[in-house]
């Protein structure tokens, strides 16, 4: 697993893009941009068109085998078309949509169980469930953000994800290609406000170099790719009432 993209402030985002321009000796570097879903990173391996296994990112080297539970997520195909590579790894973000999260906490409240603090915790806890039938009822979703393999017939990120959509994967409808830092800034400013309208939790924007050849040229640091970063939205602040009550039964994931 590659490390989760670092979260950076405005000035570092500008420096990231300017460094790309300087390194590549060009005036513009096309980058893909999309809202960063606040969920659980997942890797799924397909062999000969069939799902072989699925694992969480874990500590970056060793994750949890969640194959049985991932098979219950309707937006993740169990089989691929004949034109898909014989060996294919897909990476995505498993998340709990806002509506499913609210419903789950209502059910837990009715049962006297502690509510999940946020959709990400709910998604992570659900993936660890021993009973796949419970997982299926909780309405997890998954958006694919990366393909990996030795013989991928694509030259860029955008092309690869559009083909993945044809194969049955869910791809972000909000993903765009930007060709300047000004366009990236406009995208971030838009979603900093519009994210409240999204049906899933998001805490930032992911920026990646689109061209695979350029990615190979840029390479990696010891911990992360030099061709990708993530911008984190400023945390929302609000007043909330705190209700003091008798302790409930220990939260059962």
C-alpha positions in Angstrom: 0.0 0.0 0.0 1.2 3.5 -0.7 1.0 5.9 2.2 -2.1 8.0 2.5 -1.5 11.4 0.9 -0.2 14.1 3.3 -2.6 16.9 4.2 -1.1 20.3 3.4 -1.9 24.0 3.8 -2.4 26.6 1.0 1.2 27.7 0.6 2.5 24.2 0.4 -0.1 23.3 -2.3 1.2 26.2 -4.4 4.7 25.1 -3.8 3.8 21.5 -4.8 2.4 22.6 -8.1 5.2 25.1 -8.8 7.8 22.4 -8.1 6.1 20.1 -10.6 6.3 22.9 -13.2 10.0 23.5 -12.4 10.9 19.8 -12.4 9.2 19.1 -15.7 10.2 22.3 -17.4 6.8 23.1 -18.6 4.2 25.9 -18.1 1.3 23.6 -17.0 1.0 20.1 -15.5 -2.5 18.5 -15.8 -3.6 17.2 -12.5 -6.7 15.3 -11.4 -8.7 16.8 -8.5 -11.5 15.3 -6.5 -13.1 15.6 -3.1 -11.3 13.4 -0.5 -13.7 11.0 1.0 -13.3 10.5 4.7 -13.5 6.7 4.9 -11.3 3.6 5.1 -8.6 2.9 2.4 -9.1 -0.4 0.8 -7.2 -2.6 -1.7 -8.9 -5.3 -3.8 -7.1 -7.8 -5.9 -8.8 -9.4 -8.9 -7.3 -12.5 -10.6 -8.7 -13.8 -13.9 -11.7 -11.5 -13.6 -12.7 -12.6 -10.1 -12.3 -10.9 -6.7 -9.4 -12.7 -5.0 -9.2 -10.8 -1.7 -9.8 -7.4 -0.1 -7.8 -5.8 2.7 -7.7 -2.5 4.6 -4.6 -0.3 4.6 -3.9 -1.1 8.2 -0.5 0.4 9.3 0.6 0.9 5.6 2.2 -2.6 5.4 -0.2 -5.0 7.0 -4.0 -4.6 6.8 -7.0 -6.6 7.8 -8.5 -9.2 5.5 -12.1 -8.0 4.9 -12.9 -10.0 1.8 -16.1 -11.6 3.0 -17.5 -8.2 4.1 -16.4 -6.3 1.0 -18.3 -8.9 -1.1 -21.5 -7.5 0.4 -20.9 -3.9 -0.8 -23.1 -3.5 -3.9 -20.9 -0.9 -5.6 -17.9 -3.3 -5.7 -18.1 -5.8 -8.6 -17.4 -9.5 -7.8 -16.3 -10.2 -11.4 -14.8 -8.1 -14.2 -15.4 -8.2 -18.0 -13.1 -10.2 -20.2 -11.2 -7.1 -21.4 -10.0 -6.3 -17.8 -6.3 -7.3 -17.0 -5.8 -10.8 -15.7 -4.2 -9.4 -12.5 -5.6 -6.1 -11.3 -5.4 -4.3 -8.0 -7.9 -1.5 -7.3 -7.7 1.0 -4.5 -10.6 2.9 -3.1 -12.3 4.4 -0.1 -15.0 2.5 1.7 -17.4 4.9 3.5 -20.8 5.1 5.1 -23.1 7.6 3.3 -24.6 10.3 5.6 -28.1 8.9 5.3 -27.0 5.4 6.3 -24.9 6.8 9.2 -27.9 8.7 10.6 -30.1 5.6 10.3 -27.5 3.4 12.0 -27.1 5.8 15.0 -30.9 6.0 15.3 -31.1 2.2 15.5 -28.2 2.1 18.1 -29.9 4.7 20.2 -33.2 2.7 20.2 -31.2 -0.3 21.4 -29.4 1.6 24.1 -26.0 1.4 22.4 -23.6 4.3 22.1 -23.7 6.2 18.8 -20.7 6.2 16.5 -18.9 9.5 16.6 -18.6 9.9 12.8 -19.2 8.1 9.5 -15.5 7.1 9.3 -15.6 5.3 12.6 -18.9 3.6 11.6 -17.4 2.4 8.3 -14.2 1.1 10.0 -16.2 -0.7 12.7 -18.6 -2.2 10.2 -15.7 -3.6 8.1 -14.5 -5.4 11.2 -17.8 -7.1 11.8 -17.7 -10.9 12.0 -21.2 -11.3 10.5 -21.3 -10.3 6.8 -25.1 -10.1 7.0 -24.8 -7.2 9.4 -22.4 -5.5 7.1 -24.8 -5.8 4.2 -27.5 -4.1 6.2 -25.4 -1.1 7.1 -25.2 0.4 3.6 -21.5 0.8 3.1 -20.3 2.3 -0.2 -17.0 2.5 -2.1 -15.5 4.9 -4.5 -12.5 3.8 -6.6 -9.5 6.2 -6.8 -6.6 4.2 -8.3 -5.8 1.2 -10.5 -2.5 -0.7 -10.1 -1.0 -3.5 -12.1 2.0 -4.4 -14.4 0.1 -4.4 -17.7 -2.4 -1.5 -17.5 -3.3 -0.4 -21.0 -3.6 3.3 -20.0 -1.4 6.4 -20.3 -3.1 8.5 -17.6 -5.2 8.4 -14.5 -8.4 9.9 -16.0 -8.5 7.3 -18.8 -7.9 4.4 -16.3 -10.8 5.4 -14.1 -13.2 5.9 -16.9 -12.4 2.4 -18.1 -12.9 1.2 -14.5 -16.3 2.8 -14.5 -17.2 0.7 -17.6 -16.0 -2.4 -15.6 -18.6 -1.7 -12.9 -16.7 0.4 -10.3 -18.0 3.5 -8.8 -15.9 6.6 -9.7 -16.2 10.1 -8.3 -18.6 12.2 -10.4 -16.8 15.3 -9.0 -13.4 14.4 -10.4 -12.0 17.0 -12.8 -8.7 17.8 -14.7 -7.1 21.1 -13.8 -4.3 22.6 -15.9 -3.1 25.4 -13.5 -2.9 26.2 -9.8 -5.6 28.8 -10.3 -8.0 26.1 -11.5 -7.0 23.9 -8.5 -7.8 26.8 -6.2 -11.2 27.3 -7.8 -12.0 23.7 -7.4 -11.0 23.7 -3.7 -12.9 26.9 -3.0 -16.1 25.5 -4.6 -16.0 22.2 -2.7 -15.1 23.9 0.6 -18.7 25.2 0.5 -20.5 22.6 -1.7 -19.2 19.6 0.3 -22.2 20.1 2.6 -24.4 19.0 -0.2 -22.5 15.8 -0.8 -24.1 12.6 0.4 -20.9 11.3 1.9 -18.3 12.7 4.4 -15.3 14.6 2.9 -12.5 16.5 4.6 -10.4 17.8 1.7 -9.4 17.5 -2.0 -6.9 15.1 -3.5 -4.6 16.3 -6.2 -2.6 13.9 -8.5 -0.5 14.2 -11.6 -2.7 12.8 -14.4 0.0 11.4 -16.7 1.4 8.0 -15.7 4.7 8.6 -17.5 5.2 11.8 -15.6 4.4 10.0 -12.3 7.2 7.5 -13.1 9.5 10.3 -13.8 8.7 12.1 -10.5 8.9 8.9 -8.4 8.5 8.6 -4.6 10.0 9.8 -1.4 10.6 7.3 1.4 7.0 7.5 2.5 4.8 9.0 -0.3 4.6 9.7 -4.0 6.0 13.0 -5.3 3.1 13.3 -7.7 0.2 13.4 -5.2 -0.9 15.5 -2.2 -4.2 16.2 -0.4 -5.5 19.6 0.8 -7.5 19.5 4.0 -10.4 21.8 4.6 -10.4 23.9 7.7 -12.2 22.2 10.5 -15.8 23.4 11.0 -16.5 25.0 14.4 -20.0 25.1 16.0 -21.6 25.1 19.4 -23.4 22.0 20.5 -25.4 20.9 23.5 -23.9 18.2 25.7 -26.5 15.9 27.4 -25.4 14.2 30.6 -27.1 10.9 31.2 -26.6 7.5 32.8 -23.9 5.4 31.2 -25.1 3.2 28.4 -23.9 -0.3 27.6 -20.5 -0.5 26.1 -20.5 0.2 22.4 -20.7 -3.1 20.4 -19.2 -2.8 17.0 
